[in-house]
Structure formats: C-alpha cells, structure tokens
Amino acid sequence: MVPARAHRALFDLEGDGVDIFVGEGPDYPWGGLYGGQIVAQALKAAAATVEAGFTAHSLRAYFIRRGDQREPVRYQVDRIRDGRSFATRRVVARQGIGAILNLEASFQREESSPVVQTVAMPDVRGPETLPESGWSDRFGRRDVPPADFRDDGHPGAGRVIRWSKVHEPLGSLDDPAVALDHLCWLAFTSDDLPSDAVLRAHPRGGDDVSHADFYGASLDHALWFHRPMRVDQWHLYDGWCHAFNRARGLAIGHIFAADGTHTATFAQEFLAREVATAD
C-alpha cells in the first residue's frame, strides 16, 4: 500500500529552463515508477505551455523504459502547434538512463456542439457494497465481481469493471488549475485497469489471475476526455481485452460518472509474458 503522504506532491513540477519541468515520484511497492504517474506529470507539463482557454481533450503516450523512483524526471515540452482552436504538444520524459516516456497531447478551446452519448454504463451494484482493493491511500478502488455482470455481446474478453475515486476533495472545476488536476488524476487511475483485462483474457489468466505469473509492462496508453469530470467522486471503469498476439494485449474501455455520463475512453497495449518464457 502506497501511503498518502508519499503522494502529497504527486503531480507537482518545478521549472528548470524554457519548457523544461522536473517532477518526482513516490516509492511504489513493486519498485520503479508507476506509468500513470509519468503520463499525468507529462500532461501537466504540456498544459503549462498552452494558452489559457485551452483544455486537454486527448493524449497518447509510449512507455520507453521503466522509471527509477530514486531520481527525478525531466519533462521537455516541444510546442508542435498553436492554432486558433487546437494546440498540440509533445513531451519527452527523461532520466539518467535516457528517455522513459514520449507523450503527445492535444488541447482545444471551448466550442459549442450537440452532445451525443452512444455507450451506456453497465448496470452493476455501487461501490458502497464492495470491498476495497486498492494499493494507495490516495484513491479508492473497488472491483465488481465478474459473476455480477454479463458480457452483453460486447467484443473482447477478460472484462474488468471497477469503481475508482480520489479520496481528497480536489475543488471546483471552475478553476482551470483544479480542472487540470482532475484530468491528471484520471490519467493516473486509467493506467490501473488495462493490465488486469489483458491478463484475465490470457489462457493462463482468468478472474483470479496473479500478476506474479507474468512479466508485464505497459507499452502505450491513450486517453480521450469527452466531458469535464470530478475524479473525487466515484467513476466506473469498464474495459476488455480486444486482441492478444506476440505477448501483447490490447485493452479498450470506457469511464462513466456515477450518473451514467460517459466521461472518457482509454486504450492501452500491455506486454504480458509468461514468467517461464520471459527474457
């Protein structure tokens, strides 16, 4: 369990030159840095170089090397484009060993448009009836038992349905800095489910799969923010493994507010090598 005090400055960054920012991470139980934290810090670094009025709507990250929690991470931002409606940034996260992550993020000015929701939140019991299964004191994580839901004909296997909420109240979305913190926290928590979906779909996996049976690593991560969301309120994460080949599994899923509003979509390719065959 990662204690709350270790996360106090989880997304804090310090400037270190033009478009360069430095961040640190806590000591995680498994060693190294958590990929979702690096993605979140990279998003925050990118947002620091964008004009007021632009909000992140999507990101795509490639995990290059495993991060080392014993040294800081330097985020170098490249201002790819500043347009009237959209701005694009590339961020390379580096440590002494070299680049550990490459992220691109897109930002958009507020724009009026019809709102269409084409996916529905699964009908499952709420988080208040489920036991805690998280690995950090900063956010709650409660899994819906697989016996409680049906696949509903959805393509894919290894389905995972999970409630998640940041414990500390983050503040009003009317404050752009606070709204960014909500997005960063969503980037952080969205890296938690894909590996479980991939391992559940693996022939050696199943509902009670143990990560100890595999050498696993996130290869890339994509996230689309559809609407403003409050991550300090319960959200439902619903994901499946859509393909597995050459030890790579692709997990895709949706994130819903408790009222059923579709707030975000994620996708991740996860490397899952059986321990007996790992290099």
Residue, then its C-alpha position, 0 to 999 in steps of 0.5 A: m500500500v502506497p501511503a498518502r503522504a508519499h503522494r502529497a506532491l504527486f503531480d507537482l513540477e518545478g521549472d528548470g529552463v524554457d519548457i523544461f519541468v522536473g517532477e518526482g515520484p513516490d516509492y511504489p511497492w513493486g519498485g520503479l515508477y508507476g506509468g500513470q504517474i509519468v503520463a499525468q506529470a507529462l500532461k501537466a507539463a504540456a498544459a503549462t505551455v498552452e494558452a489559457g482557454f485551452t483544455a486537454h481533450s486527448l493524449r497518447a503516450y509510449f512507455i520507453r523504459r521503466g522509471d527509477q523512483r530514486e531520481p527525478v524526471r525531466y519533462q521537455v515540452d516541444r510546442i508542435r502547434d498553436g492554432r486558433s482552436f487546437a494546440t498540440r504538444r509533445v513531451v519527452a520524459r527523461q532520466g539518467i538512463g535516457a528517455i522513459l516516456n514520449l507523450e503527445a497531447s492535444f488541447q482545444r478551446e471551448e466550442s459549442s456542439p450537440v452532445v451525443q452519448t452512444v455507450a451506456m454504463p453497465d448496470v452493476r451494484g455501487p461501490e458502497t457494497l464492495p470491498e476495497s482493493g486498492w494499493s494507495d491511500r490516495f484513491g479508492r478502488r473497488d472491483v465488481p465481481p465478474a459473476d455480477f455482470r454479463d458480457d452483453g455481446h460486447p467484443g473482447a474478453g477478460r472484462v474488468i469493471r471497477w469503481s475508482k475515486v480520489h479520496e481528497p476533495l480536489g475543488s471546483l472545476d471552475d478553476p482551470a488549475v483544479a480542472l487540470d488536476h482532475l484530468c491528471w488524476l484520471a490519467f493516473t487511475s486509467d493506467d490501473l485497469p488495462s493490465d488486469a483485462v489483458l491478463r484475465a483474457h490470457p489462457r493462463g489468466g482468468d478472474d483470479v489471475s496473479h500478476a506474479d505469473f507474468y512479466g508485464a509492462s505497459l507499452d502505450h496508453a491513450l486517453w480521450f476526455h469527452r466531458p469535464m469530470r470530478v475524479d473525487q467522486w466515484h467513476l466506473y471503469d469498464g474495459w476488455c481485452h480486444a486482441f492478444n498476439r506476440a505477448r501483447g494485449l490490447a485493452i479498450g474501455h470506457i469511464f462513466a460518472a456515477d450518473g451514467t455520463h460517459t466521461a472518457t475512453f482509454a486504450q492501452e497495449f500491455l506486454a504480458r509474458e509468461v514468467a517461464t518464457a520471459d527474457 
